[in-house]
Amino acid sequence: MWQDARALPRYNKVMSTTKIEIPQEFKDLPMQERIEYVQGLWDYIVESPHVLPLPDSHKKILDERLDAFEASPDQGRPWSEVREEILDRLRRP
């Protein structure tokens, strides 16, 4: 976010493909309720971020991006500005 995204390393790893069995009760829910349920699960998971492991590959990417920012702090833009630009683009017909 602090510099041209093309200059940043990409994370191209594929997430785990572990299959889980989806309960029929979940499958029977309307789509909006499924989404709300999953959002609730995620909210529950992130209540304890200190318990979530941070892979070394993520730490490396964060370190690289922090180094890039510290080397050229004027290359970035505030999140509020970037966010507003994105929202403006989404509002266009």
Helices and strands as residue ranges (DSSP letters): G 5-7, H 24-28, H 31-45, G 49-51, H 56-71, G 73-75, H 79-91
